[in-house]
Amino acid sequence: MSLDRKRRVLVVDDSALVRQVLVNILSRHPLLEVVGTATDPYDARERIKELDPDVLTLDVEMPRMDGLTFLGKLMKAHPMPVVMLSSLTAKGTSTALDALDLGAVDVIGKPVLDQAAGLEAMGAEIADTVYGASLARVGPRRPAALAPSPTLAALAARAKAGRALIAIGSSTGGTEALRLVFESIPENLPPIAVVQHMLPGFTAAFADRLNRSCRARVKVAEDGEPLKPGSIYLAPSEVHLTIGRHSAGLLARLTTGDRVSHHLPSVDVLFDSVAATCGPHAMGVILTGMGDDGARGLLKMRQKGARTLGQDEASCVVYGMPRAAFLRGGVEEEAPLGAIASHLLAWCEREA
């Protein structure tokens, strides 16, 4: 796939105003070309056949067929990169996660009031998101392969010591990647700290959804919270997650501040703190995502003696963050997504 040619975009939305705003926003990006628009899924189906776009922007609420139903049909018949537009409401949050489950590459939060002005204010972010999605590999949702559960005795010493930690960073395509990994691991691993780049307000809903399908407990991290074995802690929206230490073990620290590596929360900030706090008693994992967040921090972890793992190119939705970390020297080994859980278990046994 050539990265220097313009990526062809089809905009699907029943609102003429929103269509025009999106066309204007996307046309300003030097590597995007809007080749057409559609007013509903039936119109979109014909336009896809006619125009063969690289990426689709798709509204959720449309006449004749809603966006989620169309997305499900599209991913079965003609898988392609899709960016969903979902309202920033409680219902919209659930819908956005449903879209990601169905195969959407990313979700853009659609303002509830004055949509035209709100979308224009997000113009650069929207265009970058659509361009990143256009480079993604898409395919059917894969079931998680359940990994065996190590004996609690093998992990007891490590849990008691309160020093071992797994740190994971991900972005575009990461919600599905994390689901596959977390549904595959047992409930008795060391604590896992995660930074997944998400829209503000989506993290709690994502944690709740994972918590219903995983054997480990999944929650949003709280400031000062002791980190317990068998638990997965997601960085909240708009704050950095770092790892500290207290007399009984490890704890979560949440800090406000500037974006680091263009993100808040930042994978680099998490990995930096893990390198300083846990040293060789940690494992760092970098999964699918656009950009280079986490590359510098993963190298620090490796320099401190931690084991480091990157998702391989073939299994990434977007091989951006793992590639940057590999080129910087932070990735000790690459593995396909389906093997990440087994690598975590193997490290746990060695650490024990």
Secondary structure, DSSP 8 states (H G I E B T S, - for coil): --SSS-EEEEEE-S-HHHHHHHHHHHHTSTTEEEEEEESSHHHHHHHHHHH--SEEEEESS-SSS-HHHHHHHHHHHS---EEEEEESSHHHHHHHHHHHHHT-SEEEEE-SSSHHHHHHHTHHHHHHHHHHHHT----------------HHHHHHHHHHT--EEEEEE-TTHHHHHHHHHTTS-S-S--EEEEE---TT-HHHHHHHHHTT-SSEEEE--TT-B--TTEEEE--TTSEEEEEEETTEEEEEEE----BTTBSS-HHHHHHHHHHHHTTSEEEEE-SBSS-TTHHHHHHHHHTT-EEEEE-GGG-SSBSHHHHHHHHT--SEEE-GGGHHHHHHHHHHHH-
